[in-house]
Amino acid sequence: MELRQLRAFEAVAAHRTVANAAKVLGLAPSSVAERLRELEQSLDVPLLARTPRGMTLTPAGRRLLPWARRLLDAAEEARQETVTERPELRLGVLETLATASAPDMPTRLAQRRPDVRVALHTAAEHDGLLDAVAAGALDAAVVLDVPGPLGGLGFALPPAPLGHLDIEDVPLALVAAPGHPLREHDALSLDDLRGQQLLVGVRACSFRLAGERLLGRAVERVPTGGIAVARACAERGLGIALLPESAVREQLASGSLVRLPGPGTEPRLRLRAVWRADREALPGLHGMLHALAE
């Protein structure tokens, strides 16, 4: 089947005669008739029946008609994708966010800025992402931080002017297995946590840095891996974990994890977009990032 044949078929189905379809398509009636014959021959089935009141669809024609529209729409979409220039946002995200907030970002941006294409790049630590932004290899990066000046969580900043925009808060939860002895406490002090094992990720992991801010050196750090590994280890009673609330919501609801009262107020991390402040590598970058934060 060829697109020109499907256009002719759809036009005749809509306008009932070859002559009327030819006027709509801007073709000679003989050309429309030839395309219909080619289409019927390629399928080896009649698609239109000639009646005194014009052409009507055969059962096969009725089955083909919605397919013809879908195929023509797909062809037009492919043409638009090919010929239309869409700005591409090279957006870096932390690997720890890749299973949490990051997958939603392209969808969110596509809904609010359909003219923008998002290319996601991941890195294990803040340093790699921010260095890439400073060097111009990325247009922007999304990192976790605490409210206030950039880098307040404790990660290093490159020697370049960086701007930032807060996207959303990321509440944390201190969790443990249901049988953990601390679950009965109404409130915990640092002394209560002394000697406990805190399941942490790599050295510069945001949640590890958040744990150091909240718990200081009261607990022993036990390196495990990413969010999923730390969560699974906590479920098995191998230690306590400070993780994003969204990552443990199902486990808390099912009872495979329980929430421990943190000493003081549990910190809220902040999802933050960062870019090179002294130059706009991508025209309209600020508007794209504001679309993420709306």
N, C-alpha and C positions, 0 to 999 in steps of 0.2 A: 504494500500500500504506500502511495506517495501522498505528501501533504496536499499537492494541487488537486489530486483526485478526491481527497476527503473534503476539501473546501467546496468543490463542485457538488459533491453528494449532499453536503449539509445545506448548501444554498438551494438546490432543487427540492429537498425535503421541506424547507421553510417556505418557498415561494411557489411550489406546485408545478411549475413549468420550466422547461429548459430556457425559454426565451426570457422569462422574468429573472431567472438565476443569472443568465448571461449579462443582463443589464446591471445587476447588483455587483457582479464580479468584474465588470468592464471587459468582457470577452465576447467573442463571436459565439453564437449558439452552437455552431458546429464544434468548437473547441470544448464547450461544456459537455456536449453529447459524447464526444470522443473520450473524455476523461471518465465519464460514467461507465462507458463500455469497458475501458481498461480496468477499472476497479472491479466490476462484476466478473470480468474474465480472470483477474488475479485471484479472486475468492471462489470462483466457480459456483456462484449462487446469485440469483436475481435479487436486487435490492429495492427496486422501484417497479410498481405496476402502473401501466397507463390506463386511465379511465376517462370517461367523457368530461369529468370535472377537474382533470389534471392528474398529476402523478401522486401516488400514495405509496407509503412504505410497505414492503412485504414484511413478514415476520423476521427475516434475516436483516432487513433494513432497520427495523425497530431495535434489534439487538446491537447493530453497529452504531447507530446514531449517538448514544452517549459516549461510546468509545471515540468516535470521531472528534467530539468536542474536547474530551480529555487530552487526546493526542495533539490537537491544534493548540490548546492552552499550554501544554508542556513545551511545544516547539516555540511558542511566543516567549515563554518564560526563559527558555534557553537562549533565545536571541537577545533578550533584554540583559541577561546576565553577561553575555559575551560582549555586547557593544557599550554597556553603561559602565562608566568608571565609578567605582565605589571606594571611598577611602578605607584603608585597612588600619585598624588600631592594633599595634603590637603590644599586647598586654601581658606583663609578667605576673605570676602568682606563686605563692609558696606551695610546695608539695603538700604540706599539712592542710592546706585549704582545698586541695584538688578534689577531695571527697566531700567537702562541706559546701562553702559558699561559691567556690569558683565555677562549678558547672552551671549555676543559675545566671552568671553574669552575661554570657553571650545571649541567652534568651531574653534577659531583662533589657539589654541594650538593643537587641533586635526589635523588641516591641516598641521601645521609645524612640529609637533612631534606626529605622529600617534601611537608611541609606549607608550605614556603616557596617563593615565586615570586621569581625574580631578574630585575631590570631593569638591563641593562648600559648604562653611559654612558661615552663615551671622551673623552679630551682629549689634546692634543699634549704638554703639559708637566706636571710635578709641581704647579707653582703653581696651575694652574687646578683640578686635582682637590682639592688640599688646601684651597683657598679655598672650594670648594663644600661640602666637609665642614664647615669652620668655620662657614659660613653656614647649614647645615642643609639645603642643596639636595640633598645626598647623605647617605645613612646611613653609608657607609664608602667607602674607596677602597683599591685595591691598587696599590702603587708598588714600585719597585726601590730598594734602599738597601744599605748595607754593615752588617755586624754592629756593634752598639753603639747609641748614642743615635740617635734619629730625626733624619734629615737629615745623617748623617755623610758621605753621598755628595757633598754639596755643594749641594743645592737649598735654597731659602728656605722657611721655615716661617711660617705665618700667626700673628698674635698671638692664639692661642686654645689652650687646653689640649687636647692630642691624645694619645690612647693608641694603642698599636700591638701587633700580634701577628705573629710570624714564621710564615710559611706553609711555605716551602721554599727551599732554596738554588738559585741559578741560576749554574752554572759557566760561565765565559767561555773563549773560544778566540781566540788571535791567529792569523789565517789570511792566506794569500797564494796567488797562482797557482802552479802546479807549477814553473814555470821561474824563480821568484824567486831571486835570488842568495843570500838569507839562509837558504834552506831547508837548506843544507849545514852550517850552524852547529849545534854541539851545545848551545851556550848563547849567549844574546845579552846584550850590555850596552847601556846607553843610548848609548854612543859608536857601537856598531854600527848603531843605529837612526837616528842623526843624519842628517838630510837625507831620510829616507824619508817617504812621504806616507801619512797615516792617514785612511782614509775615515770620515767622521763624519756624524752626523745634525744635528738642530737644536741650538741653543746649550745647551738644558737636557736634551738626550737623555741617558738613564741611561748608555748605553754610551759616549757621548762623555765624560761625567763620569768614568766608570771608566777610560777611556784616559788622562785627565789625571792621575789618581791613580797609574796604573801607569807611564806614560811621561813624565810631566812635559811639558817643552817640547822634548824631544829630536826630535820628529817634527813635520812640517808638517801642519796640519789641512786636509783637503779636504772641504768640505760636499757631501754626495751626497743624502741622504734617509733613508728608513727602512731597516729590516733587509734587505729584499729587494733594494733598490737597491744598498746597500753591498756585499752579498754578490755580486751580479752584476758590479759594478765590480771587485771583488777577483778574481773568476774571469777577467776579461779583462786582468788585469795592470796595472790602473790605480792600485794602491796596496795597502796592507795594511789589515786591518779587525779590530777587536776586537768580537766578536759572541757572543751566547749559544750555547753548545755545541749545544743542541738545534736551533738554526736552521741549523747547518752540518754536522750529522751525516751527512746523505746525500752532501753534496759531498765531505767528507773520505773517506767510504767509497768513492766512485766515483773519487776522485783529481782532481776538477776544482778542489779546493782542498787545500792542505797546511797543517799546523799548524806554526807557528813557536814555538820555545821563548821564552817571555816573559822579560824581565829580572827575576829574582826570581820570586816566586810570583804567578801570575795571580790577580787578585782574584775572589772569589766574591761575586756580588751576592746579595741576599736579597729574595725576594718577601715583601712585608710589608703587612698589612691595617692601616689607620689609621681611627680614628673620633674623634668629639668626646668627650673624657674626662669632661667635667663634666655631661653629660646623655645619656640613652639615648633617641635619637630614635625608635627602633623597639624595642618590647618584645621581649626575648629576643635582642637583637642579638649579644651576646657568644657565646651558644650557637651562633648561625648561623656566626659567623666561626671559632669553634673547630672546627665541622664541616668547614670548608675546610682547616684545618690538620692534622686528624687523620691 
